[in-house]
C-alpha cells in the first residue's frame, strides 16, 4: 500500500471520474494562546527540575548549580534556533527539518538519536516520580513509627512500570492530549514553586547560607563515572575549557523538552510568531527560576552530609530541611510529591506520544512499512508502534533497576545529537533558502553579499562540542546511544528498501482526487445546508455510516463523510499542512471502505479530511462551517455515551456566534441510536409528559376563562416557577427530585436493554 504523495495526487487529479476528497488544511485547528503553548512545553521541560540538579551534582560536585544556570541561559539561545526554524514554515521537528536541509540519510540518523531520547525520557521521568513517591512514603512511615522502609530504586522501578503501562493503555485507546490539562498542571506547579521559593528565602534568612562554589578548577570534583574514557587523562583537571564542557555535558538534561516548542507551533494563535516568542520568554523565565532555583537552594539549604540521600528526590529534601514544624514540612513534601507525579507522569505520556508521532512521520515517508501503522481493530490507533516504544521503555526501566543516575548518564546522548543536527540544519537552510525570515537568531553580519550568522553558528558549534565531549565522558550513553542509533538507522535503511521494493504489492485501494482547501464549506464540498455530517475514524467500525445511509434519502439530504485527523503535537510544527500530512495510506483505506458501503446502498457521499487539535471543537467547527443539521458518530471506546454528549454540549457552548442547532446521533454497533440535541431546542416529550401537560392545561383553562390559554403558556409558567425555586433556596430539593426521576427512568429502561 503506497502513500499518495503530492506528485501522485496531481496525477490522480487528472483522471476523470475519481471520487473527490476535500482536504481542509487550516480550518479545524483550535488555536491556543501563548500561555497554553508555554504550559505544554513546561510540562515537558519543567519536569527535569525534579532530577537535573541532583544528577549534575552527583557527577561534577558542588559547583553543579552554576552549570545548571548556564544551561538554562544556553537553552534560551537554543530556543531562538527553534523559533527561526518555525518562522521558515518548515513542517515537522528534527526529522523534517534535517531532511529538507541535508537529505534523508542524516534525517534518519537524527531521528534515530531522537528516538533514543524518547525511549529514555519516559523511564527517567517515571523513575524520578517513583523516587519522590517512595521517599514520601518512607517519611510517612518514619513519622508514624511504622517499622517499614521501602527500597528506593526497586520501588521506583515498579512505580515507573505501572505508570508506563497506564499511559500505554491510554494511548492505545487514543485519549487525546489537552492544552487545558497542561495549563491546570502548571497552575498547581506555580503554587508549589511560589511557596517553595518563599520558604527557601525565609530559611536562608533565618539560618544564613553560602552560594555554591564557583566552577573553578579547584571546585570541580568529577566522579570517576562522570569522566568516562577521560578518567585516566589529566585534561579535565588541567584544561579549563574541557572541564567546563564536561560540566555542561552532565547538565544538559535540564533543557530536555525543547523539541516540544516546534511541536506546538502549529497550534499557536495569531500573531503566530510573536506569540511563539512570548511563549519562549515565559518558558525561559519559568524554567530559569524553577530548575536553576531548585539546584541553588538545595545546595544552600540541605546540609552536605545528608544531601546525597536526597539526590533522587531533591525537592523533597528541600521541603524536609526548611525551617518550621515537622508536620508542616511533611505536608508540603506531600504537595511536592503530588505536583512531581503529575508533571513527571505527564512527561512519560509525552514521550510515548512523541515517539509514536515521530515513527508515524517516518512511516508516512515510506521508511517503515504500512504494517507498523495498521490501526487497532477496535480503537483505530497505531498500536504496533506504541507496543514497540513502550516495550523498549519497560526494558530500559528493568535494566536500570530504578537507578536514576544510570538513566541520567545515558539520557543526554539522543537529546544533544538531535539538537546538534537541528542547529546544523537551520544553519544550512540559511544558505539553501536565503529568503526573508520573520525571525532570525541574533548576531548576523554581512560581508558583501554573504551573510555570516555568528549567533546561529556559535549555538551549533557549542551543541556539537557538548555532543562530542559527551561521547568521551558518558560511556553508558555513548555505548547504548550509538548502538541504539545504529540499530534503528539500519532498520530504517533496510525497511525503506524493502518498502520501496514491494511498494506496488498492496491491497486494492481506490484512488482519490485530492483537492486542498483552506476550510470546509458547502461550496467546497458541493453540498446543501442541512446536510448530515458522519464522522469516521476506524475502517473496521463504520457502523454509524451504514446506519445513516440506511435511513437517509440523498435527494432530500446530503451526507458528508469526514475523517478528523486529530494531531498530536509530536513531530508537528509549521503553519500549513500538506496533503501527505493529512491523507496517507490509512485515510486511503478508510475512504475506500466508506465508498464501498455507499456503493452497496446506491447512495452518494461527499468525502473530506480536516485536521484538529481537539476532537469535539474540530467536529463542531466542521459542522458549523458546513451548515450541517446532524452529526453522526459511533460510540467511544473509552467514554460513556452520556459523557460524550455532555462534552459535546460543553464544546458547543464554546463555538463562536452564531451557534447552530445540531442533532447529535450516537450509534452502537448493534444499530441502537442515541439522540441528543445541542443548543436550544424543543424537547421531545413522551406520551406521559404530553398527558401531564394536557391535564394541567385543562385544569387551568377553567380558572382563567374567558382568557385563552395555550399549552406553551403552561410550559412558560412552569419553567419560570422552576427557575425561581432553584434560586430561592430549593435548589438541592429540586436536584434530588431530578436524580430520583432519572433513576426511575433508568430502572424502567433496564429490562429492555
MOMOWO-V779810 format. One record per residue. RES is the residue in three letters. OMEGA is omega as a letter, one per 30 degrees, with the letter a starting at -180 (none if undefined). Layout:
RES,OMEGA / RES,OMEGA
//
This chain:
UNK,a / UNK,l / UNK,l / UNK,a / UNK,l / UNK,a / UNK,l / UNK,a / UNK,a / UNK,l / UNK,a / UNK,a / UNK,a / UNK,a / UNK,a / UNK,l / UNK,l / UNK,l / UNK,a / UNK,l / UNK,l / UNK,a / UNK,l / UNK,a / UNK,a / UNK,a / UNK,a / UNK,l / UNK,l / UNK,a / UNK,a / UNK,l / UNK,l / UNK,l / UNK,l / UNK,l / UNK,l / UNK,a / UNK,l / UNK,a / UNK,a / UNK,l / UNK,l / UNK,a / UNK,a / UNK,a / UNK,a / UNK,l / UNK,a / UNK,a / UNK,a / UNK,a / UNK,a / UNK,l / UNK,l / UNK,a / UNK,l / UNK,a / UNK,a / UNK,l / UNK,a / UNK,l / UNK,a / UNK,a / UNK,l / UNK,l / UNK,l / UNK,l / UNK,l / UNK,l / UNK,l / UNK,l / UNK,l / UNK,l / UNK,l / UNK,l / UNK,l / UNK,l / UNK,l / UNK,l / UNK,l / UNK,l / UNK,l / UNK,l / UNK,l / UNK,a / UNK,l / UNK,a / UNK,l / UNK,a / UNK,l / UNK,l / UNK,a / UNK,a / UNK,a / UNK,a / UNK,a / UNK,l / UNK,a / UNK,a / UNK,a / UNK,l / UNK,a / UNK,a / UNK,l / UNK,l / UNK,l / UNK,l / UNK,a / UNK,a / UNK,l / UNK,l / UNK,l / UNK,l / UNK,l / UNK,l / UNK,a / UNK,a / UNK,a / UNK,a / UNK,l / UNK,l / UNK,a / UNK,l / UNK,l / UNK,l / UNK,l / UNK,l / UNK,l / UNK,l / UNK,l / UNK,a / UNK,a / UNK,l / UNK,l / UNK,l / UNK,l / UNK,l / UNK,l / UNK,l / UNK,a / UNK,a / UNK,a / UNK,l / UNK,l / UNK,a / UNK,a / UNK,l / UNK,a / UNK,l / UNK,a / UNK,a / UNK,a / UNK,l / UNK,l / UNK,l / UNK,l / UNK,l / UNK,a / UNK,l / UNK,a / UNK,l / UNK,a / UNK,l / UNK,l / UNK,a / UNK,l / UNK,a / UNK,l / UNK,l / UNK,l / UNK,l / UNK,l / UNK,l / UNK,a / UNK,l / UNK,l / UNK,l / UNK,l / UNK,l / UNK,l / UNK,a / UNK,l / UNK,l / UNK,l / UNK,l / UNK,a / UNK,a / UNK,a / UNK,l / UNK,l / UNK,a / UNK,a / UNK,l / UNK,a / UNK,a / UNK,l / UNK,a / UNK,l / UNK,a / UNK,l / UNK,a / UNK,l / UNK,a / UNK,a / UNK,a / UNK,a / UNK,a / UNK,l / UNK,l / UNK,l / UNK,a / UNK,l / UNK,a / UNK,l / UNK,a / UNK,a / UNK,a / UNK,l / UNK,a / UNK,a / UNK,l / UNK,a / UNK,a / UNK,l / UNK,a / UNK,l / UNK,a / UNK,l / UNK,a / UNK,l / UNK,a / UNK,l / UNK,a / UNK,a / UNK,a / UNK,a / UNK,l / UNK,a / UNK,a / UNK,l / UNK,l / UNK,l / UNK,l / UNK,l / UNK,l / UNK,l / UNK,l / UNK,l / UNK,a / UNK,a / UNK,l / UNK,l / UNK,l / UNK,l / UNK,a / UNK,l / UNK,a / UNK,a / UNK,a / UNK,l / UNK,a / UNK,a / UNK,a / UNK,a / UNK,a / UNK,a / UNK,a / UNK,l / UNK,f / UNK,a / UNK,a / UNK,l / UNK,l / UNK,l / UNK,l / UNK,l / UNK,l / UNK,l / UNK,l / UNK,l / UNK,l / UNK,a / UNK,a / UNK,a / UNK,a / UNK,l / UNK,a / UNK,a / UNK,a / UNK,l / UNK,a / UNK,l / UNK,a / UNK,a / UNK,a / UNK,l / UNK,l / UNK,a / UNK,a / UNK,a / UNK,a / UNK,a / UNK,a / UNK,a / UNK,a / UNK,a / UNK,a / UNK,l / UNK,a / UNK,l / UNK,l / UNK,a / UNK,a / UNK,l / UNK,l / UNK,l / UNK,a / UNK,a / UNK,l / UNK,l / UNK,l / UNK,l / UNK,a / UNK,a / UNK,a / UNK,l / UNK,l / UNK,l / UNK,l / UNK,l / UNK,l / UNK,l / UNK,l / UNK,l / UNK,a / UNK,l / UNK,a / UNK,a / UNK,l / UNK,l / UNK,a / UNK,a / UNK,l / UNK,l / UNK,l / UNK,l / UNK,l / UNK,l / UNK,l / UNK,l / UNK,l / UNK,a / UNK,a / UNK,l / UNK,l / UNK,l / UNK,l / UNK,l / UNK,a / UNK,a / UNK,l / UNK,l / UNK,l / UNK,l / UNK,a / UNK,l / UNK,l / UNK,a / UNK,l / UNK,a / UNK,a / UNK,a / UNK,a / UNK,l / UNK,a / UNK,a / UNK,a / UNK,l / UNK,a / UNK,l / UNK,a / UNK,a / UNK,l / UNK,l / UNK,l / UNK,l / UNK,a / UNK,a / UNK,l / UNK,l / UNK,l / UNK,l / UNK,l / UNK,l / UNK,l / UNK,a / UNK,a / UNK,a / UNK,a / UNK,l / UNK,l / UNK,a / UNK,a / UNK,l / UNK,l / UNK,l / UNK,l / UNK,a / UNK,a / UNK,a / UNK,a / UNK,a / UNK,a / UNK,a / UNK,a / UNK,l / UNK,l / UNK,a / UNK,l / UNK,l / UNK,l / UNK,l / UNK,l / UNK,l / UNK,l / UNK,l / UNK,a / UNK,l / UNK,a / UNK,l / UNK,l / UNK,a / UNK,a / UNK,a / UNK,l / UNK,l / UNK,l / UNK,l / UNK,l / UNK,a / UNK,a / UNK,l / UNK,l / UNK,a / UNK,l / UNK,a / UNK,l / UNK,a / UNK,l / UNK,l / UNK,a / UNK,a / UNK,a / UNK,a / UNK,l / UNK,l / UNK,l / UNK,a / UNK,l / UNK,l / UNK,l / UNK,l / UNK,l / UNK,l / UNK,a / UNK,a / UNK,l / UNK,l / UNK,l / UNK,a / UNK,a / UNK,a / UNK,a / UNK,a / UNK,a / UNK,a / UNK,a / UNK,a / UNK,a / UNK,l / UNK,l / UNK,a / UNK,a / UNK,l / UNK,l / UNK,a / UNK,l / UNK,l / UNK,l / UNK,l / UNK,a / UNK,a / UNK,a / UNK,l / UNK,l / UNK,l / UNK,a / UNK,l / UNK,a / UNK,a / UNK,a / UNK,a / UNK,a / UNK,a / UNK,l / UNK,a / UNK,l / UNK,l / UNK,l / UNK,a / UNK,l / UNK,a / UNK,l / UNK,l / UNK,l / UNK,a / UNK,a / UNK,l / UNK,l / UNK,l / UNK,a / UNK,a / UNK,l / UNK,a / UNK,l / UNK,l / UNK,l / UNK,a / UNK,a / UNK,l / UNK,a / UNK,a / UNK,a / UNK,l / UNK,a / UNK,a / UNK,a / UNK,l / UNK,a / UNK,l / UNK,a / UNK,l / UNK,l / UNK,l / UNK,a / UNK,l / UNK,a / UNK,l / UNK,a / UNK,a / UNK,l / UNK,a / UNK,l / UNK,a / UNK,a / UNK,l / UNK,l / UNK,l / UNK,l / UNK,a / UNK,l / UNK,l / UNK,l / UNK,l / UNK,a / UNK,l / UNK,a / UNK,a / UNK,l / UNK,l / UNK,a / UNK,a / UNK,a / UNK,a / UNK,l / UNK,a / UNK,l / UNK,a / UNK,l / UNK,a / UNK,a / UNK,l / UNK,a / UNK,l / UNK,a / UNK,l / UNK,l / UNK,a / UNK,a / UNK,l / UNK,l / UNK,l / UNK,l / UNK,l / UNK,l / UNK,a / UNK,a / UNK,l / UNK,a / UNK,l / UNK,a / UNK,a / UNK,l / UNK,l / UNK,a / UNK,l / UNK,l / UNK,l / UNK,l / UNK,l / UNK,l / UNK,l / UNK,a / UNK,a / UNK,l / UNK,l / UNK,l / UNK,a / UNK,l / UNK,l / UNK,l / UNK,l / UNK,a / UNK,a / UNK,a / UNK,l / UNK,l / UNK,a / UNK,l / UNK,a / UNK,l / UNK,l / UNK,a / UNK,l / UNK,l / UNK,a / UNK,a / UNK,a / UNK,a / UNK,a / UNK,l / UNK,l / UNK,l / UNK,l / UNK,l / UNK,l / UNK,l / UNK,l / UNK,l / UNK,l / UNK,a / UNK,a / UNK,l / UNK,l / UNK,l / UNK,f / UNK,a / UNK,a / UNK,l / UNK,a / UNK,l / UNK,l / UNK,l / UNK,l / UNK,a / UNK,l / UNK,a / UNK,l / UNK,a / UNK,l / UNK,a / UNK,l / UNK,a / UNK,l / UNK,a / UNK,l / UNK,a / UNK,l / UNK,a / UNK,l / UNK,a / UNK,l / UNK,a / UNK,l / UNK,l / UNK,l / UNK,a / UNK,l / UNK,l / UNK,l / UNK,l / UNK,a / UNK,l / UNK,l / UNK,l / UNK,l / UNK,a / UNK,a / UNK,l / UNK,l / UNK,a / UNK,a / UNK,l / UNK,g / UNK,l / UNK,l / UNK,a / UNK,l / UNK,a / UNK,a / UNK,l / UNK,l / UNK,l / UNK,a / UNK,a / UNK,a / UNK,a / UNK,l / UNK,l / UNK,l / UNK,l / UNK,a / UNK,a / UNK,l / UNK,a / UNK,a / UNK,l / UNK,a / UNK,a / UNK,a / UNK,l / UNK,l / UNK,l / UNK,l / UNK,l / UNK,l / UNK,l / UNK,l / UNK,l / UNK,l / UNK,l / UNK,l / UNK,l / UNK,a / UNK,l / UNK,l / UNK,a / UNK,a / UNK,a / UNK,a / UNK,a / UNK,none
//
